[in-house]
Amino acid sequence: MASSHLPPGNSPYGNSPHGNSAYTTKRRYPRIRVDRPVFAILNWEDTPVTTVPGRCRVLGEGGLGASMTQQFRLGEVVYLEISSGMRVYAAVRSQSGFQHGFEFVLLRDAQRESLRRLCNAEI
């Protein structure tokens, strides 16, 4: 699937609660449509490591949108494997059924640069 930028102001959230105007927000990073595997790695004390597969549908330097095979709670922090060898922490910022919006958190400079290169490669 060829990747593409989402149109500016294109929001899955519909209209603003403050009238009929479309809800828009300025994002720090552009979002790119992709179709690639992603894995959430859950590693809690006293429990076996669990890997939850999913499909990344939207990618940006600040986060990603994915369909996951398990539901996560808002605010939950997971370890995401975005590509072979690239793992980052991400917080669940939106969730509707099995669709999740993740914001990358606690990024190191090297991880941020790797994400930038990955996003540029997808364009």
C-alpha positions in Angstrom: 0.0 0.0 0.0 1.4 3.4 -0.9 1.7 5.8 1.9 0.2 9.3 1.8 -0.1 12.3 4.0 -3.5 12.9 5.7 -5.1 16.1 4.5 -4.7 19.0 7.0 -7.6 19.3 9.3 -8.8 15.8 8.5 -10.0 14.6 11.9 -11.7 11.3 12.7 -13.5 13.1 15.6 -16.0 14.9 13.4 -17.4 18.4 14.3 -16.4 20.5 17.2 -18.7 20.6 20.2 -18.6 24.4 19.8 -20.7 24.6 16.7 -20.8 23.2 13.2 -17.2 24.1 12.1 -14.9 21.1 11.5 -12.6 20.2 14.4 -9.0 21.1 13.5 -5.8 21.0 15.5 -2.3 21.9 14.5 -0.1 18.8 14.9 3.6 19.0 15.7 4.4 16.3 13.1 2.7 15.2 9.9 0.9 11.9 9.8 1.5 9.4 7.1 -0.8 6.5 6.0 1.0 3.2 6.2 0.2 -0.5 6.4 2.8 -2.2 8.5 3.0 -4.6 11.4 3.3 -3.3 15.0 3.6 -5.2 18.2 2.8 -4.2 21.8 5.2 -5.9 24.2 3.7 -6.2 27.7 6.3 -7.0 30.4 4.9 -6.7 33.9 6.5 -8.0 37.1 5.6 -11.6 38.0 3.9 -12.2 34.6 5.2 -13.7 31.4 6.0 -11.4 28.6 3.1 -11.0 26.2 3.3 -9.8 22.6 0.1 -8.3 21.1 0.2 -8.0 17.3 -1.5 -5.2 15.3 -1.4 -3.2 12.1 -0.1 0.4 12.1 -2.3 2.5 9.8 -1.0 6.0 10.5 2.6 7.0 11.5 4.2 10.2 12.6 7.2 11.2 14.6 5.0 11.8 17.6 2.9 8.6 17.6 0.9 6.2 15.6 -2.6 4.8 15.0 -3.0 1.1 15.0 -5.6 -1.7 14.9 -4.5 -4.1 17.7 -5.8 -7.6 18.5 -6.3 -6.6 22.2 -7.8 -3.5 23.8 -5.7 -1.2 25.9 -7.0 1.3 28.4 -6.6 5.1 27.9 -3.4 6.2 29.6 -1.8 2.8 29.6 1.8 2.8 28.6 3.1 -0.1 26.4 6.3 -0.9 24.7 5.8 -0.8 20.9 8.0 -2.6 18.3 7.5 -0.5 15.2 10.1 -2.2 13.0 12.8 -4.8 13.6 15.0 -3.5 16.4 13.0 -0.3 16.9 11.1 -0.3 20.2 9.7 2.8 22.0 7.4 3.4 24.9 3.9 4.8 23.9 0.9 6.0 25.9 -2.6 5.2 24.7 -4.2 8.5 24.0 -7.3 7.3 22.1 -9.2 4.0 21.9 -12.3 2.9 20.1 -12.8 -0.8 20.1 -9.6 -2.3 18.8 -8.4 1.0 17.2 -5.8 2.9 19.2 -3.9 6.1 19.0 -0.5 6.0 20.7 1.7 8.9 21.6 5.4 8.1 21.9 6.8 8.9 25.4 10.3 8.9 27.0 12.0 9.0 23.6 15.8 9.2 23.5 17.5 11.3 20.9 18.6 8.2 18.9 15.0 6.9 18.9 13.6 10.2 17.8 16.1 10.2 14.9 15.2 6.6 14.0 11.5 7.6 13.9 12.3 10.6 11.7 14.2 8.4 9.2 11.4 5.8 9.2 8.8 8.4 8.5 10.9 9.9 5.7 11.3 6.5 4.2 7.5 6.0 4.2 6.8 9.2 2.3 
